[in-house]
Amino acid sequence: MGAQWKAKGKAAAADARGKLFGRLAKDIMVAARGGADPASNSRLRLVVEQARKVSMPKETLERAIKKGAGLTGETVHFEHVMYEGFAPHQVPLMVECLTDNVKRTAPEMRVLFRKGQLGASGSVAWDFDHVGMIEAEPATPDVDAETAAIEAGAQDVEPADDGATLFLTAPTDLDLVSRALPAHGFTVLSAKLGYKPKNPVDPANLSAEQLEEVESFLAAIDAHDDVQNVFVGLAG
């Protein structure tokens, strides 16, 4: 399951595509506060590249940039909020939200965490490393991920979905490494800051029924409109 939980199944994947566009639009609007030109705004450039790779409609992308940069006359304000706690069976997780109304989001998250345990700030974060996460795929089959990681300045590599590779970096090196990887044979699919569990729970220690309870809980959390990312301490 790795550091970031993702919905499984074709139907879930199709539904997740629409949610992905909505989440990327939020990320773009927040990043565009630092300027509407991706060339001079590295944070915006990374999100725009990710949006293009997943075929976000051009009009949607450009509207999000203009709205976030204040070029449409609309006031946009999203607050970044982290919720920490446990899924059923003491599986730790970090839930990253972008919300325009914390007073709405907070009680809704408390309801979603009833089948788990919502913790105070810092109660779970200590068990995660804050890292840069770059998902990339090799341009040719003979490219060595570990060599590319060393040469590009990444700290570590892990296998990702569909033959891709997850490059882990220091938070400050995210943009630098994402720019360097193409020269070492990798096409960057996404780049973001995230949380990697230090002591993930082994799914083998959970029964099939318990694992299903965890999956159901994570799916409900992920479905919330204000949730941007769910980082889970579950190995595999």
Backbone bond lengths (Angstrom), bond angles and torsions (degrees), N, CA, C in turn:
res aa  C-N    CA-C-N  psi(-1)  N-CA   C-N-CA  omega(-1)  CA-C   N-CA-C  phi
1 M - - - 1.465 - - 1.523 110.22 -
2 G 1.347 115.55 -27.71 1.454 119.26 173.40 1.502 114.46 71.26
3 A 1.323 114.82 -164.58 1.452 120.51 -174.05 1.519 112.72 -78.38
4 Q 1.318 116.96 -27.27 1.467 119.15 -179.31 1.516 109.89 -122.52
5 W 1.329 115.95 125.02 1.456 120.55 -178.02 1.517 110.32 -74.60
6 K 1.335 116.03 138.60 1.459 121.71 177.39 1.519 109.65 -131.66
7 A 1.322 116.20 141.41 1.463 120.80 179.17 1.519 110.11 -63.76
8 K 1.341 115.98 148.13 1.458 121.36 -179.16 1.525 110.89 -112.37
9 G 1.345 115.58 155.57 1.457 119.97 176.20 1.521 111.69 96.61
10 K 1.342 116.42 152.87 1.465 121.18 -177.01 1.526 112.63 -64.79
11 A 1.336 116.29 -44.50 1.462 119.39 -179.12 1.520 110.23 -63.78
12 A 1.338 115.73 -42.86 1.461 120.14 179.48 1.521 110.16 -64.70
13 A 1.340 116.56 -37.56 1.457 120.33 -179.50 1.530 111.12 -66.19
14 A 1.335 116.89 -40.11 1.464 120.71 178.88 1.524 110.75 -65.23
15 D 1.327 115.52 -42.79 1.464 120.46 178.10 1.527 109.90 -65.55
16 A 1.327 115.89 -37.76 1.463 120.89 -178.37 1.527 111.00 -65.80
17 R 1.326 118.29 -27.94 1.465 120.94 -179.62 1.528 110.79 -62.12
18 G 1.338 116.58 -44.75 1.459 120.20 178.25 1.521 111.10 -64.22
19 K 1.340 115.80 -40.27 1.457 119.65 178.19 1.523 110.90 -66.01
20 L 1.350 115.18 -36.68 1.460 119.73 179.90 1.521 111.04 -60.87
21 F 1.340 117.34 -43.76 1.455 120.42 178.45 1.535 110.73 -60.25
22 G 1.344 115.57 -42.24 1.461 119.57 179.98 1.517 111.72 -64.30
23 R 1.321 116.81 -40.80 1.461 121.02 -179.80 1.526 111.37 -69.99
24 L 1.332 116.07 -39.77 1.457 119.42 177.48 1.529 110.86 -64.70
25 A 1.330 116.56 -37.97 1.468 119.86 178.15 1.521 110.64 -60.43
26 K 1.338 116.52 -40.43 1.470 120.35 176.81 1.525 110.89 -63.69
27 D 1.345 115.79 -45.92 1.466 120.02 179.30 1.524 111.19 -60.07
28 I 1.323 115.83 -40.51 1.461 120.75 179.62 1.526 110.59 -64.35
29 M 1.334 116.72 -45.20 1.465 120.17 -179.80 1.527 111.83 -61.55
30 V 1.332 116.26 -41.29 1.466 120.12 178.98 1.524 110.40 -66.92
31 A 1.329 116.78 -44.54 1.465 120.62 -179.51 1.527 111.98 -65.29
32 A 1.337 116.78 -34.23 1.467 121.38 -177.10 1.522 112.95 -69.21
33 R 1.328 117.44 -11.48 1.470 119.32 174.24 1.522 110.75 -59.02
34 G 1.348 115.24 -28.81 1.468 119.44 -179.64 1.507 113.45 -86.46
35 G 1.327 117.48 9.48 1.461 121.41 178.95 1.510 111.06 128.07
36 A 1.335 116.41 143.54 1.462 121.50 -174.69 1.521 114.19 -84.96
37 D 1.345 117.99 -4.88 1.462 121.47 -177.46 1.528 110.00 -99.39
38 P 1.338 118.38 111.48 1.466 120.94 -179.70 1.529 113.51 -58.92
39 A 1.332 116.52 -27.01 1.467 120.41 -178.16 1.526 111.79 -64.50
40 S 1.332 116.60 -31.00 1.466 120.40 -178.82 1.528 112.37 -110.84
41 N 1.321 116.62 5.77 1.467 122.00 -179.77 1.535 107.05 -130.40
42 S 1.348 116.30 93.72 1.472 120.26 -173.47 1.522 112.69 -62.37
43 R 1.325 116.24 -35.43 1.469 119.09 179.62 1.522 110.38 -64.17
44 L 1.322 116.21 -43.00 1.464 120.26 178.77 1.527 110.28 -67.33
45 R 1.323 117.12 -39.36 1.463 120.65 -178.89 1.525 111.34 -58.87
46 L 1.336 117.00 -43.78 1.465 120.87 -179.24 1.529 111.53 -61.97
47 V 1.343 116.26 -42.90 1.462 119.46 -178.18 1.523 110.76 -71.40
48 V 1.320 117.23 -38.96 1.465 121.12 178.87 1.528 110.33 -63.08
49 E 1.337 116.81 -41.92 1.460 120.10 178.57 1.525 110.62 -62.20
50 Q 1.328 115.98 -40.79 1.462 120.01 178.58 1.524 110.56 -64.69
51 A 1.337 116.74 -42.23 1.463 121.09 179.64 1.527 111.26 -62.02
52 R 1.316 116.71 -40.54 1.468 120.57 179.39 1.520 111.39 -67.30
53 K 1.335 116.69 -37.17 1.466 120.40 -178.29 1.530 111.96 -66.72
54 V 1.343 117.05 -27.98 1.465 119.38 178.43 1.527 111.25 -98.61
55 S 1.342 115.23 14.34 1.472 122.71 174.41 1.524 113.56 62.64
56 M 1.334 117.04 40.28 1.462 119.17 171.88 1.533 108.68 -62.87
57 P 1.330 118.89 133.86 1.469 121.06 178.77 1.531 111.53 -53.21
58 K 1.324 115.74 137.15 1.469 121.15 -176.51 1.523 111.70 -57.68
59 E 1.343 116.61 -41.29 1.465 120.14 -178.91 1.530 111.09 -63.12
60 T 1.332 116.35 -40.09 1.459 120.75 179.06 1.521 110.66 -64.10
61 L 1.328 116.22 -43.36 1.461 122.00 -179.81 1.530 110.75 -63.03
62 E 1.330 116.58 -49.75 1.462 120.19 -177.45 1.530 111.97 -65.78
63 R 1.341 116.44 -36.01 1.461 119.92 178.56 1.529 110.60 -65.32
64 A 1.324 116.27 -39.11 1.465 120.41 179.44 1.530 110.96 -65.32
65 I 1.342 116.62 -40.71 1.469 120.25 178.25 1.522 110.65 -62.30
66 K 1.315 116.44 -48.61 1.472 120.58 -178.12 1.524 111.36 -64.44
67 K 1.327 116.30 -39.93 1.462 120.03 -179.34 1.522 110.46 -65.99
68 G 1.334 116.26 -44.53 1.461 119.60 -179.87 1.517 112.82 -66.70
69 A 1.326 116.48 -34.35 1.468 120.88 -178.95 1.526 112.58 -81.25
70 G 1.340 116.38 -2.57 1.456 120.05 178.23 1.510 114.03 78.81
71 L 1.335 117.19 23.26 1.463 121.10 -176.88 1.524 113.22 -90.67
72 T 1.348 116.71 -3.78 1.462 119.87 -178.77 1.531 112.06 -105.07
73 G 1.317 116.43 -4.65 1.458 120.08 -177.70 1.513 113.73 85.05
74 E 1.341 116.54 -3.20 1.462 120.85 179.07 1.531 110.50 -89.27
75 T 1.311 116.14 146.12 1.456 120.90 177.05 1.518 109.56 -92.89
76 V 1.328 116.17 120.98 1.452 121.19 -179.79 1.522 108.89 -119.60
77 H 1.314 115.57 124.54 1.462 118.72 178.35 1.519 109.80 -141.88
78 F 1.326 115.32 110.57 1.460 120.93 175.11 1.517 108.61 -113.00
79 E 1.318 115.85 134.55 1.454 120.81 177.84 1.525 109.44 -103.12
80 H 1.334 114.91 134.25 1.454 120.73 179.49 1.527 108.72 -86.56
81 V 1.343 116.45 123.02 1.463 121.24 -177.88 1.524 109.24 -133.00
82 M 1.334 116.59 135.19 1.461 121.60 176.20 1.532 109.41 -108.55
83 Y 1.316 116.02 134.69 1.467 121.78 174.05 1.532 107.40 -116.13
84 E 1.315 115.46 132.36 1.466 121.38 -177.53 1.522 109.51 -118.02
85 G 1.317 115.80 148.00 1.450 118.07 177.92 1.511 111.83 171.02
86 F 1.343 114.42 -154.65 1.458 120.20 -176.97 1.528 110.39 -132.80
87 A 1.327 114.90 138.49 1.456 121.06 168.18 1.532 106.09 -75.83
88 P 1.324 118.54 174.45 1.475 119.56 175.51 1.534 111.00 -52.54
89 H 1.313 116.10 149.36 1.463 123.77 176.80 1.533 112.37 66.64
90 Q 1.340 114.51 31.27 1.462 122.93 171.71 1.528 114.27 59.23
91 V 1.325 116.04 38.84 1.464 120.91 173.43 1.530 107.67 -89.55
92 P 1.336 118.78 115.21 1.460 121.03 -176.08 1.529 112.48 -72.14
93 L 1.322 116.46 148.67 1.459 119.69 176.17 1.518 111.58 -153.18
94 M 1.326 113.75 154.06 1.465 123.14 174.91 1.524 106.69 -119.02
95 V 1.323 116.70 127.86 1.459 121.50 -178.12 1.523 108.74 -114.63
96 E 1.318 115.71 117.97 1.467 121.90 -177.82 1.526 109.62 -98.47
97 C 1.325 116.43 123.44 1.468 121.32 -178.71 1.519 111.59 -120.96
98 L 1.317 115.71 148.99 1.460 123.40 167.47 1.517 105.69 -122.49
99 T 1.320 116.38 116.07 1.460 119.58 -174.27 1.519 112.01 -133.53
100 D 1.320 115.70 148.11 1.465 120.57 174.25 1.525 110.76 -97.00
101 N 1.346 116.56 5.00 1.466 120.76 -179.55 1.530 109.67 -157.78
102 V 1.327 116.67 89.54 1.461 121.44 -178.76 1.529 111.10 -62.27
103 K 1.330 116.82 -32.77 1.467 120.12 -179.40 1.520 111.56 -65.26
104 R 1.326 117.17 -22.94 1.467 121.04 174.78 1.525 110.25 -86.44
105 T 1.325 115.78 -44.21 1.463 120.47 -174.14 1.515 113.07 -66.87
106 A 1.341 117.63 -43.64 1.468 121.45 -174.57 1.531 113.19 -57.38
107 P 1.330 119.64 -51.87 1.473 118.47 179.42 1.521 112.61 -65.86
108 E 1.337 117.22 -32.23 1.462 119.51 178.63 1.528 111.01 -67.69
109 M 1.325 116.61 -36.22 1.463 119.74 176.86 1.525 110.91 -69.23
110 R 1.318 117.00 -36.04 1.470 119.80 177.74 1.526 110.62 -61.93
111 V 1.328 116.58 -39.25 1.468 120.92 177.79 1.530 110.13 -64.70
112 L 1.344 117.38 -44.38 1.462 121.17 -178.89 1.528 111.88 -64.36
113 F 1.331 116.53 -29.97 1.465 120.65 -177.96 1.529 112.74 -85.05
114 R 1.319 118.40 2.58 1.467 119.87 -177.82 1.524 112.80 -60.41
115 K 1.325 117.14 -31.47 1.466 120.21 179.13 1.524 111.56 -84.88
116 G 1.318 115.58 -2.08 1.452 121.11 175.79 1.514 108.42 -126.74
117 Q 1.317 116.30 -131.69 1.461 120.65 179.15 1.523 109.28 -152.72
118 L 1.323 116.76 117.83 1.455 121.63 177.52 1.522 109.03 -86.46
119 G 1.324 116.63 126.90 1.455 120.86 -177.26 1.516 112.29 -104.70
120 A 1.327 115.65 169.06 1.458 121.62 176.33 1.530 109.45 -77.87
121 S 1.315 116.70 165.37 1.461 121.30 178.55 1.527 110.19 -58.80
122 G 1.336 116.10 127.10 1.451 121.47 179.61 1.515 114.43 92.72
123 S 1.327 117.07 -9.25 1.467 120.45 -176.14 1.524 113.12 -71.01
124 V 1.325 116.51 -23.88 1.463 121.54 -179.69 1.530 111.54 -122.93
125 A 1.312 117.25 -26.28 1.465 122.11 -175.14 1.527 112.75 -56.14
126 W 1.332 116.76 -30.63 1.469 120.00 -179.25 1.524 111.86 -62.39
127 D 1.339 116.96 -22.26 1.463 121.76 -176.98 1.525 111.93 -93.89
128 F 1.345 117.12 11.52 1.464 122.80 177.63 1.526 109.38 -129.69
129 D 1.321 116.14 147.90 1.463 121.77 172.02 1.525 108.59 -98.38
130 H 1.334 117.01 133.81 1.462 121.85 175.71 1.525 107.26 -82.83
131 V 1.320 117.56 116.89 1.462 121.54 -172.93 1.524 111.86 -138.60
132 G 1.321 115.06 165.49 1.452 120.95 168.74 1.517 107.69 -87.86
133 M 1.323 117.01 137.84 1.465 121.98 -179.09 1.524 109.29 -123.18
134 I 1.320 115.54 117.13 1.462 121.02 -179.79 1.523 108.75 -119.03
135 E 1.298 116.67 115.70 1.467 120.93 176.49 1.524 107.82 -95.15
136 A 1.325 116.47 124.77 1.467 120.37 -176.48 1.527 109.47 -142.80
137 E 1.324 115.56 157.00 1.455 120.59 178.16 1.525 109.63 -121.35
138 P 1.341 117.11 145.69 1.467 120.34 -178.50 1.519 111.94 -69.08
139 A 1.336 115.89 139.18 1.462 120.26 178.44 1.522 110.94 -72.25
140 T 1.345 116.36 -30.42 1.468 122.39 176.94 1.527 108.65 -136.51
141 P 1.334 118.46 154.20 1.471 121.42 -175.81 1.522 114.88 -62.89
142 D 1.343 117.49 -24.10 1.464 119.91 -174.00 1.535 113.63 -88.39
143 V 1.323 118.59 4.25 1.471 121.10 -179.23 1.529 109.60 -74.00
144 D 1.313 116.14 133.10 1.460 121.20 -179.72 1.526 110.16 -96.29
145 A 1.333 115.61 120.18 1.463 120.80 -175.44 1.525 112.51 -65.55
146 E 1.321 116.89 -40.83 1.465 119.94 -177.27 1.528 111.19 -66.24
147 T 1.319 116.57 -39.80 1.465 120.30 177.24 1.521 110.32 -65.05
148 A 1.336 115.77 -43.97 1.468 119.91 178.75 1.517 111.04 -61.51
149 A 1.328 116.75 -39.10 1.464 120.84 179.92 1.520 111.15 -62.19
150 I 1.323 116.28 -45.21 1.472 120.96 179.88 1.522 110.59 -62.86
151 E 1.330 116.38 -46.53 1.465 120.59 -176.20 1.525 112.54 -70.98
152 A 1.334 117.01 -30.96 1.468 120.27 -179.16 1.526 112.37 -86.61
153 G 1.340 116.91 -14.58 1.465 119.81 178.13 1.518 115.19 97.20
154 A 1.348 117.28 15.74 1.467 120.26 177.08 1.530 109.51 -77.80
155 Q 1.333 115.82 157.69 1.458 121.02 -179.25 1.525 112.78 -88.06
156 D 1.340 116.81 -31.42 1.455 120.29 -175.25 1.520 109.52 -161.73
157 V 1.321 116.33 165.34 1.469 121.59 176.33 1.520 109.61 -134.18
158 E 1.336 115.44 149.89 1.459 121.99 176.60 1.518 108.27 -142.80
159 P 1.325 118.46 150.62 1.465 119.71 174.71 1.526 110.27 -68.02
160 A 1.323 116.59 142.32 1.469 122.06 177.44 1.522 108.50 -119.21
161 D 1.318 116.93 -170.94 1.467 121.20 -176.92 1.525 112.14 -71.68
162 D 1.339 115.81 151.07 1.467 123.40 171.66 1.524 113.27 54.97
163 G 1.335 117.11 39.23 1.455 120.90 175.34 1.515 115.00 79.69
164 A 1.312 117.37 4.36 1.459 120.87 178.69 1.529 109.75 -81.83
165 T 1.325 116.29 171.60 1.457 122.79 179.39 1.520 109.16 -125.78
166 L 1.329 116.66 139.98 1.451 122.00 176.06 1.522 108.33 -101.37
167 F 1.331 116.06 116.16 1.461 121.77 176.67 1.523 108.18 -96.93
168 L 1.317 116.67 128.14 1.458 121.99 -179.78 1.515 109.56 -104.75
169 T 1.329 116.40 134.37 1.460 121.60 -176.96 1.521 110.95 -132.63
170 A 1.326 115.91 168.77 1.458 120.01 167.29 1.525 106.42 -67.02
171 P 1.346 118.97 146.57 1.471 120.28 -178.63 1.529 113.31 -52.65
172 T 1.323 116.97 -37.70 1.473 120.20 -177.57 1.526 112.81 -74.60
173 D 1.350 117.60 -14.61 1.466 120.69 -177.38 1.530 113.07 -99.49
174 L 1.329 117.78 3.91 1.463 121.16 -175.02 1.525 112.39 -55.24
175 D 1.319 117.80 -51.47 1.465 121.03 -177.58 1.521 111.12 -68.25
176 L 1.327 116.90 -41.25 1.465 121.70 -178.93 1.528 111.22 -60.17
177 V 1.339 116.84 -47.33 1.465 120.63 -178.59 1.522 111.53 -69.75
178 S 1.326 117.09 -38.90 1.467 119.74 179.99 1.527 111.15 -64.29
179 R 1.323 116.60 -31.21 1.475 120.51 176.84 1.531 110.90 -74.51
180 A 1.338 116.14 -31.85 1.465 120.47 -174.54 1.529 113.47 -81.41
181 L 1.318 117.94 -30.66 1.468 121.07 -173.24 1.534 115.10 -57.45
182 P 1.350 119.99 -40.79 1.467 118.49 179.97 1.528 113.43 -56.79
183 A 1.332 117.37 -32.06 1.468 120.68 179.50 1.527 111.59 -72.32
184 H 1.322 116.54 -12.87 1.460 121.21 -179.54 1.532 112.07 -112.90
185 G 1.335 115.35 22.33 1.455 120.25 170.42 1.505 117.53 91.54
186 F 1.342 117.84 17.05 1.461 119.82 -179.42 1.527 111.58 -124.92
187 T 1.323 115.65 140.23 1.461 122.03 174.67 1.520 108.35 -98.58
188 V 1.322 117.14 120.85 1.462 121.99 -177.38 1.532 110.17 -75.77
189 L 1.328 116.40 126.65 1.461 122.04 179.02 1.527 111.34 -96.36
190 S 1.332 116.61 -37.87 1.461 120.87 178.37 1.522 108.83 -158.29
191 A 1.327 115.73 155.31 1.463 121.36 178.72 1.519 108.23 -147.72
192 K 1.326 116.68 124.19 1.455 119.90 -178.76 1.525 110.15 -157.39
193 L 1.314 115.83 165.17 1.452 121.47 172.49 1.514 108.48 -85.80
194 G 1.319 117.25 142.98 1.454 119.84 -178.80 1.511 111.81 -157.42
195 Y 1.324 115.27 -165.43 1.463 121.72 -175.60 1.526 110.38 -130.32
196 K 1.334 115.39 126.71 1.461 121.48 -179.84 1.531 108.76 -108.99
197 P 1.331 117.68 125.83 1.468 119.86 -177.95 1.527 112.22 -67.29
198 K 1.324 115.93 139.07 1.464 120.36 178.11 1.522 111.41 -82.34
199 N 1.325 116.80 -36.09 1.467 121.72 -176.45 1.531 110.30 -131.67
200 P 1.340 117.52 68.75 1.472 119.81 -176.27 1.526 112.73 -64.82
201 V 1.317 114.46 147.30 1.456 121.44 176.95 1.528 108.86 -74.18
202 D 1.311 116.97 134.85 1.460 121.72 178.03 1.534 109.07 -80.88
203 P 1.345 118.39 119.83 1.473 120.77 179.51 1.528 113.05 -57.01
204 A 1.344 115.95 -24.70 1.465 119.82 -179.81 1.524 111.45 -64.56
205 N 1.335 115.88 -19.61 1.465 120.05 179.38 1.524 112.47 -87.17
206 L 1.347 115.88 -0.40 1.462 121.32 178.04 1.528 109.21 -111.49
207 S 1.316 116.38 145.02 1.462 119.69 174.94 1.521 109.41 -74.83
208 A 1.323 116.89 167.07 1.466 120.77 178.68 1.522 110.56 -59.52
209 E 1.318 116.84 -38.64 1.468 121.38 179.11 1.520 111.18 -67.01
210 Q 1.314 117.08 -41.42 1.463 120.78 179.00 1.524 110.94 -66.17
211 L 1.331 116.75 -41.44 1.459 120.78 179.16 1.523 110.55 -64.37
212 E 1.313 116.95 -36.50 1.470 121.16 177.27 1.528 110.51 -65.18
213 E 1.322 117.28 -37.24 1.468 121.40 177.34 1.530 110.36 -64.46
214 V 1.324 116.27 -40.50 1.468 120.61 178.03 1.522 110.36 -64.34
215 E 1.347 116.92 -46.33 1.466 121.68 179.96 1.525 111.25 -60.37
216 S 1.324 116.69 -43.04 1.460 121.55 -179.86 1.532 110.74 -63.18
217 F 1.307 115.47 -42.13 1.466 120.77 178.41 1.533 110.60 -62.65
218 L 1.333 116.73 -46.29 1.467 120.96 -178.62 1.526 111.15 -65.31
219 A 1.331 117.04 -37.48 1.461 120.92 178.86 1.523 110.90 -62.93
220 A 1.339 117.08 -39.74 1.469 121.30 179.32 1.524 110.71 -67.11
221 I 1.331 116.85 -40.64 1.467 120.87 177.74 1.526 109.68 -63.44
222 D 1.331 115.66 -48.27 1.463 121.09 -175.70 1.527 112.33 -64.49
223 A 1.313 117.05 -27.01 1.468 120.94 -177.57 1.525 113.19 -74.82
224 H 1.334 117.22 -15.09 1.471 119.78 -178.60 1.531 110.22 -66.22
225 D 1.318 116.84 135.81 1.461 122.03 -174.24 1.527 113.95 -61.17
226 D 1.333 117.89 -28.19 1.459 120.46 -176.44 1.529 113.16 -88.34
227 V 1.327 117.00 -7.42 1.464 120.75 -177.66 1.524 110.21 -81.86
228 Q 1.333 115.73 125.76 1.465 121.45 177.71 1.527 111.89 -95.81
229 N 1.327 116.61 -44.38 1.468 121.46 -178.05 1.521 110.39 -146.61
230 V 1.326 115.91 147.71 1.452 122.50 175.17 1.514 108.23 -124.42
231 F 1.326 117.50 115.78 1.456 122.12 -179.18 1.529 108.20 -107.62
232 V 1.334 115.71 123.74 1.459 121.22 -168.67 1.521 112.25 -120.78
233 G 1.325 115.99 137.41 1.456 121.75 176.65 1.507 111.78 -85.26
234 L 1.333 116.64 63.90 1.458 122.48 179.83 1.513 107.86 -132.22
235 A 1.309 118.30 122.10 1.461 122.31 -174.99 1.518 111.87 -73.58
236 G 1.339 115.78 159.74 1.457 119.90 174.06 1.515 113.04 96.19
